[in-house]
Amino acid sequence: MEKPIPKQKLSIWALALGYFAFYVPYSGMTKILSKGLFSETATSISGFTLLPMVLLGTVIGFLFILLITGWWKQAGTLKILGIKIPFASSKYTFFSGIATAVIIATTTLAYSFTGISIVFAALLMRGGVLIMAPFIDTVYGRKIHWYSWIAFGLTLFSLLIVFSEKVGYNIGLIAGINIAAYLSGYFFRLQFMTYTAKSNDTSNTYKYFVEEMLSAMTVILCIPLLLALIGQGEFMLLLRAGYTTFLSSGLLIPALLIGLLYAGLYIFGSRIYLNNRENTFCIPINRCASLLAGVTAAVILSIAFEGSFYTNTQLTGALLLLMAIGILSAPKIIKIIRKESGVKQRVYMFICPGNTGRSPMAQTICMNKMMSLLRSEGEFTSPTNIKILSAGITAEEGVSMSQDARLALEHLQMKILPHSSRKLRKDDISLVDKIWCMSSNHKQSILEKFPEATGKVYCLDVKDQIPVPHGRGVRAYIECARKLESLIDGLINKKEIEIS
């Protein structure tokens, strides 16, 4: 039985807002808990001591999310003692899960170090990942749009400004190692993600997302506990304290809550990364959202505790990041301006004799492709600047699509649109930009009946006609649908069919 594919509903900007909303309390609570502001004695607490319960809270959050959404069904299975449990089915998702576990642990530690503000810790972590983005895109042959490059440059400039400040941070050896581990985790995770999961295949994306989460849960549950049991060296003893004496400190609930908040921000943040756009677009959105969340948390803490949790230079860097977000919004703004200025709607039509088999299948496939293309760009609504139609040369009016054609489309996992056959009319010729026929005979028939269609009529397959599946069973329709899909993909790639 096939597992249901989750439907992606949130745009990349809504995901960024959700990420920001979870990140503000997460970073703020981590800082004040480690500084001892939750404690009656105001004694600072090592991040290594906080870590075990924070990680446990993250695992609890992951499990809750997987159960209530049913996403766990997307994962592969691992058989242990004859029992099948959801787990990673690919080495890429497993290793990505390990990298994610490193990121989860080092993020919390970064906000707990003394001498480093929330904003500066965020800048260190975000800056390194931002620098990786265009290089990973280049390695994997992903096109980088102009607005992504500008946003990348602005973000890098903001980091240089903040690093020019000689006060507000003091990086020790352990903190430096922690940041290096964080960046290494992202270096590997982004490559695994780009190679296997950034695509239009929603099922594959969610499978990767869930399997990475399950792998990370296993690592963050087992490895810190194992190190605590070994107990050799200062940081292992601090981890052991997190499993023992910390439990009676009265701070267990805040630590678990920090972990739950991280689980929430992970869900939003990871889905930003998995968007099909290039990393040089997605990563700045994620990084800007988290850095702005860090600034917001720092400002709130400064007001609440009447202390200094940021510097003016760091705020200047954050302002530049706001400009970067504005640049990344350019494509959306341009679309809105074009829509309001009355951009001509593109109209394409597919033709076959009866308009119950091949042409409605081509229409449905093309419309699905257009909607998928928009989803890959962060849009989740039907195209408004393009219309895909179908008609028949000798069609009888008002006949539904054939059952075999519907079955063929279902086999290709296409969303089937309502259909009622219609005959090609003279009014259609002036309306459409291009007409695609199933054979050269169809093209000739149209031109003989409508000479004004000259220059608008094309054969879908310039080398051969599309085979007639009628009367040959559902297999013939499936073969026909696959050929139509391949040809339509080619037209879209060559911009013969495109959204205005």
C-alpha positions in Angstrom: 0.0 0.0 0.0 1.4 3.4 -1.0 2.1 5.9 1.7 0.2 9.2 1.3 2.3 12.2 0.2 2.0 15.2 2.5 0.8 18.3 0.8 3.2 21.3 1.2 1.0 24.4 2.0 3.4 27.0 3.4 5.4 29.4 1.2 9.1 29.8 2.0 8.3 33.2 3.5 5.7 31.7 5.9 8.3 29.1 6.9 10.8 31.9 7.6 8.2 33.5 9.9 7.6 30.3 11.8 11.3 29.7 12.1 11.8 33.3 13.5 8.9 32.8 16.0 10.5 29.7 17.5 14.0 31.0 17.4 13.5 34.1 19.5 12.5 32.3 22.7 14.9 29.4 22.0 18.0 31.6 21.8 16.9 33.9 24.6 16.0 31.1 27.0 19.3 29.4 26.3 21.3 32.5 27.1 19.5 33.4 30.3 19.5 29.8 31.6 23.2 29.4 31.0 23.9 32.8 32.7 22.0 31.7 35.7 19.2 34.2 35.4 16.6 31.5 36.1 18.5 30.4 39.2 17.9 31.8 42.6 21.7 31.9 43.2 22.4 33.5 39.8 25.1 30.9 39.2 26.0 30.3 35.5 25.5 26.8 34.1 27.8 25.2 31.6 26.2 24.5 28.2 27.5 20.9 28.5 25.4 20.5 31.6 22.3 22.0 30.0 22.8 19.9 26.8 21.4 16.5 27.8 18.0 17.8 28.9 17.8 20.2 26.0 18.5 17.3 23.6 15.9 15.2 25.4 13.3 18.0 24.9 14.2 18.1 21.2 13.6 14.4 20.8 10.3 14.7 22.6 9.3 17.5 20.3 10.4 15.5 17.2 8.4 12.5 18.3 5.3 14.6 19.0 5.5 16.3 15.6 6.0 13.0 13.7 3.1 11.3 15.5 0.5 14.1 15.1 1.4 14.8 11.4 1.8 11.1 10.4 5.1 12.1 8.7 6.8 9.0 10.2 5.0 6.9 7.6 7.2 8.5 4.9 10.4 6.9 6.4 11.9 3.6 5.4 12.0 0.7 7.9 14.6 -1.1 9.9 14.0 -4.6 11.3 15.2 -5.1 14.9 14.3 -8.4 16.6 11.7 -9.1 14.0 10.0 -5.7 14.6 10.0 -3.0 11.8 10.6 0.5 13.0 10.8 3.7 10.9 14.4 4.7 10.1 16.7 5.9 7.4 16.6 3.8 4.2 19.5 5.7 2.6 23.1 6.3 3.6 22.7 9.9 2.6 19.8 10.6 5.0 21.6 8.6 7.7 24.8 10.7 7.4 22.8 13.9 7.1 21.1 12.9 10.3 24.5 12.6 12.0 25.4 16.0 10.7 22.1 17.4 11.9 22.7 16.0 15.4 26.0 17.9 15.5 24.3 21.1 14.4 21.6 20.7 17.1 24.1 20.2 19.9 26.6 22.9 18.8 23.8 25.5 18.3 22.7 25.2 21.9 26.3 25.2 23.2 27.1 28.3 21.1 24.5 30.4 22.9 25.7 29.2 26.3 29.3 30.4 26.2 30.3 33.4 28.3 31.9 36.3 26.6 29.9 35.8 23.4 26.6 37.6 22.8 23.6 36.0 21.2 24.0 38.2 18.2 27.6 37.5 17.7 27.2 33.7 18.2 24.4 33.9 15.6 26.7 35.9 13.2 29.5 33.4 13.5 27.3 30.4 12.7 25.2 32.1 10.0 28.1 33.7 8.2 30.0 30.5 7.7 26.9 28.7 6.2 26.1 31.6 4.0 29.6 31.5 2.5 29.1 27.8 1.7 25.9 28.3 -0.2 27.0 29.6 -3.7 29.9 27.1 -3.8 27.6 24.1 -3.1 25.2 25.4 -5.8 28.1 25.7 -8.3 29.4 22.2 -7.5 26.0 20.7 -8.1 25.2 22.8 -11.2 22.3 24.8 -9.8 21.6 28.2 -11.4 22.2 31.1 -9.0 19.9 34.1 -9.8 21.1 37.7 -9.7 19.0 38.6 -6.6 20.5 35.7 -4.7 24.1 36.9 -5.4 23.2 40.5 -4.2 21.6 39.2 -1.0 24.6 36.9 -0.5 26.9 39.9 -0.9 24.9 42.1 1.5 24.9 39.3 4.1 28.7 38.8 3.8 29.2 42.6 4.2 27.1 42.7 7.3 29.4 40.0 8.8 32.5 41.9 7.9 31.2 45.0 9.7 30.4 43.1 12.9 33.8 41.3 12.8 35.5 44.7 12.6 34.3 45.5 16.1 36.9 44.7 18.7 34.5 44.5 21.6 31.4 42.4 22.3 33.0 39.0 21.8 35.7 36.8 23.3 36.1 33.5 21.6 37.8 30.8 23.6 39.3 27.5 22.3 36.2 25.4 23.2 33.8 28.0 21.6 36.0 28.0 18.5 36.0 24.2 18.2 32.2 24.3 18.7 31.7 26.7 15.9 34.0 24.7 13.6 32.0 21.6 14.4 28.7 23.4 13.7 30.0 24.6 10.3 31.3 21.1 9.5 27.9 19.7 10.2 26.3 22.1 7.7 29.0 21.5 5.2 28.1 17.9 4.9 24.4 18.2 5.5 23.9 20.8 2.7 25.7 18.6 0.2 23.6 15.5 1.1 20.4 17.6 1.0 21.3 19.2 -2.4 22.3 15.9 -4.0 19.3 13.9 -2.9 16.3 16.0 -1.7 16.1 19.5 -3.3 13.6 18.6 -6.1 10.0 18.9 -7.2 9.3 15.4 -5.9 7.4 16.1 -2.7 7.4 12.5 -1.6 11.1 12.2 -1.9 11.6 15.5 0.0 9.5 14.5 2.9 11.1 11.1 3.0 14.5 12.7 3.3 13.2 15.2 5.9 11.7 12.5 8.2 14.6 10.0 7.8 17.1 12.8 8.7 15.1 13.6 11.8 14.9 10.0 12.9 18.7 9.5 12.4 19.4 12.7 14.3 17.2 11.7 17.2 19.1 8.4 17.6 22.4 10.2 17.7 21.5 12.9 20.2 19.9 10.4 22.5 22.8 7.9 22.5 26.1 9.7 22.0 25.9 12.3 24.8 24.7 9.5 27.2 27.6 7.3 26.1 30.1 10.2 26.7 28.6 10.9 30.1 29.0 7.2 31.1 32.6 7.3 30.0 33.1 10.4 32.1 36.8 11.1 31.1 37.7 14.7 30.9 35.9 17.9 32.0 33.3 18.2 29.3 32.2 14.5 29.7 31.9 15.1 33.5 29.8 18.2 32.8 27.6 16.0 30.5 27.2 13.5 33.3 26.1 16.3 35.6 23.4 17.1 33.1 22.0 13.6 33.6 22.4 13.6 37.4 22.7 16.7 39.6 21.0 19.0 37.1 17.7 17.0 37.5 17.3 18.3 41.1 18.3 21.9 40.2 14.7 23.0 39.5 15.7 24.0 36.0 14.6 20.7 34.3 11.4 22.2 32.8 13.1 25.3 31.2 15.8 23.0 29.7 13.2 20.7 28.2 11.2 23.7 26.9 14.4 24.9 25.1 14.6 21.5 23.4 10.9 21.7 22.4 11.4 25.1 20.9 14.4 23.8 18.9 12.2 21.0 17.5 9.8 23.6 16.3 12.4 25.8 14.6 14.0 22.7 13.0 10.8 21.8 11.3 10.4 25.3 9.7 14.1 25.8 9.1 14.7 22.5 7.4 11.8 23.0 5.1 13.3 26.3 4.0 16.5 24.4 3.0 14.6 21.8 1.2 12.9 24.3 -1.1 13.8 23.5 -4.7 15.4 26.9 -5.3 19.2 27.3 -5.2 21.0 27.3 -1.9 22.1 30.8 -2.5 18.4 31.8 -2.2 17.2 29.5 0.5 20.1 29.7 2.9 20.1 33.5 3.3 16.4 33.4 4.1 17.0 30.8 6.8 20.1 32.6 8.1 18.5 36.0 8.1 15.5 34.8 10.0 17.6 33.2 12.7 19.9 36.2 13.0 17.1 38.6 13.2 15.5 36.3 15.8 18.8 36.5 17.8 18.8 40.3 17.6 15.2 40.4 18.7 15.9 38.1 21.7 18.9 40.2 22.6 16.9 43.4 22.6 14.1 41.8 24.7 16.6 40.5 27.2 18.4 43.9 27.4 15.0 45.5 28.3 13.9 42.8 30.7 17.2 42.4 32.6 18.5 46.0 32.2 21.7 44.7 30.7 23.6 44.8 27.5 23.1 41.7 25.3 24.1 43.3 22.0 26.1 46.2 20.5 25.2 49.0 18.0 27.5 47.5 15.4 25.7 44.2 15.6 22.4 46.0 15.0 23.9 47.6 11.9 24.8 44.2 10.6 21.2 43.1 11.2 19.9 46.1 9.3 22.0 45.0 6.3 20.4 41.6 6.5 17.0 43.2 6.3 18.1 44.8 3.1 19.2 41.3 1.9 15.7 40.0 2.6 14.3 42.8 0.6 16.5 41.8 -2.3 15.3 38.2 -2.0 11.8 39.5 -2.2 12.5 41.0 -5.6 11.0 38.2 -7.7 7.8 38.3 -5.7 7.5 42.1 -6.1 8.2 41.9 -9.8 5.4 39.3 -10.2 3.0 41.5 -8.3 3.9 44.6 -10.4 3.6 42.6 -13.7 0.2 41.3 -12.6 -1.1 44.7 -11.7 0.2 46.2 -14.9 -1.8 43.7 -16.9 0.8 41.3 -18.2 -0.7 39.4 -21.2 -1.8 35.9 -20.2 -0.2 33.1 -22.2 -2.7 30.6 -23.6 -1.7 27.2 -25.0 -4.0 24.6 -26.5 -3.6 20.9 -27.2 -5.6 19.3 -30.1 -6.7 15.8 -31.1 -9.7 14.6 -33.0 -12.2 13.8 -30.2 -10.8 15.7 -27.2 -11.4 12.8 -24.8 -8.0 11.1 -24.8 -4.7 12.5 -26.0 -5.4 16.3 -25.9 -7.0 16.3 -22.4 -4.2 14.1 -21.1 -1.7 16.6 -22.5 -3.6 19.5 -21.0 -3.7 17.9 -17.6 0.0 16.9 -17.7 1.0 20.5 -18.7 -1.1 22.1 -16.0 0.4 19.8 -13.4 3.9 20.7 -14.6 3.1 24.4 -14.4 1.8 24.1 -10.8 4.9 22.0 -9.9 7.1 24.7 -11.3 5.4 27.3 -9.2 5.7 25.2 -6.1 9.4 24.9 -6.7 9.6 28.7 -6.6 7.7 28.9 -3.3 4.3 29.5 -4.8 1.4 27.2 -3.9 -1.5 28.5 -5.9 -2.6 27.8 -9.4 -0.9 29.7 -12.2 -2.7 33.0 -13.1 -0.7 34.2 -16.1 -1.0 31.0 -18.1 -4.0 29.1 -19.4 -3.8 25.5 -20.7 -6.7 24.4 -22.9 -7.6 21.5 -25.1 -10.1 20.9 -27.9 -10.9 18.5 -30.7 -11.1 18.9 -34.5 -14.2 16.8 -34.8 -15.2 16.6 -31.2 -18.7 16.0 -29.8 -19.5 18.7 -27.2 -19.7 17.8 -23.5 -18.1 14.3 -23.4 -16.0 13.4 -20.3 -12.4 12.3 -20.5 -12.2 8.6 -21.3 -11.8 6.3 -18.3 -8.5 4.8 -19.6 -7.1 8.3 -20.0 -8.0 9.1 -16.4 -6.4 5.8 -15.2 -3.2 6.7 -17.2 -3.0 10.1 -15.5 -3.6 8.6 -12.1 -0.7 6.1 -12.9 1.5 9.2 -13.5 0.3 10.7 -10.2 -1.2 13.7 -12.0 -4.0 15.8 -10.4 -6.9 15.3 -12.8 -8.8 18.4 -13.7 -12.6 18.6 -14.7 -13.0 18.0 -18.4 -15.8 18.4 -21.0 -14.9 17.9 -24.6 -15.3 20.8 -27.1 -14.7 21.5 -30.7 -12.0 24.0 -31.9 -13.6 27.3 -32.7 -12.6 30.3 -34.7 -12.5 32.4 -31.5 -9.9 30.1 -30.1 -7.4 31.0 -32.8 -7.2 34.7 -31.8 -7.1 33.8 -28.2 -4.2 31.2 -28.1 -0.5 31.8 -28.4 0.3 28.3 -29.6 -1.6 25.2 -30.6 0.0 21.7 -30.3 -1.3 18.9 -32.4 -0.9 15.1 -32.1 0.1 14.6 -35.8 0.9 16.5 -39.0 -2.5 15.6 -40.4 -4.2 17.4 -37.5 -2.0 20.4 -38.2 -3.0 20.4 -41.8 -6.7 20.1 -41.0 -6.6 23.1 -38.7 -4.8 25.3 -41.2 -7.2 24.3 -44.0 -10.2 25.2 -41.8 -8.6 28.2 -40.1 -5.9 29.8 -42.3 -5.5 32.6 -39.7 -3.9 30.0 -37.5 -0.7 30.0 -39.6 2.3 30.5 -37.4 0.5 29.3 -34.3 0.0 25.6 -35.0 2.8 23.0 -34.2 3.2 19.3 -34.0 3.8 18.1 -30.4 6.3 15.5 -31.7 8.1 16.9 -34.8 9.6 13.5 -35.6 6.5 11.3 -35.3 2.8 11.4 -34.5 1.5 10.6 -31.0 0.1 7.1 -31.2 -3.7 6.6 -30.9 -4.4 4.7 -27.7 -8.2 4.5 -28.2 -9.5 0.9 -28.2 -6.1 -0.6 -27.1 -6.6 -0.7 -23.4 -5.2 1.2 -20.4 -1.5 0.2 -21.1 -1.6 2.0 -24.4 -2.9 5.1 -22.7 -0.2 4.9 -20.1 2.5 4.7 -22.8 0.9 7.6 -24.6 0.7 9.7 -21.4 4.4 9.0 -20.7 5.3 10.1 -24.2 3.2 13.3 -23.7 4.9 14.0 -20.4 8.4 13.6 -22.0 7.5 15.9 -24.9 5.9 18.6 -22.6 8.9 18.5 -20.3 11.0 19.3 -23.3 8.8 22.2 -24.4 9.0 23.6 -20.9 12.8 23.3 -20.7 13.1 25.0 -24.0 10.7 27.8 -22.8 8.3 26.9 -25.6 5.7 26.7 -22.8 6.3 29.2 -20.0 4.5 31.3 -17.4 4.2 35.0 -18.5 
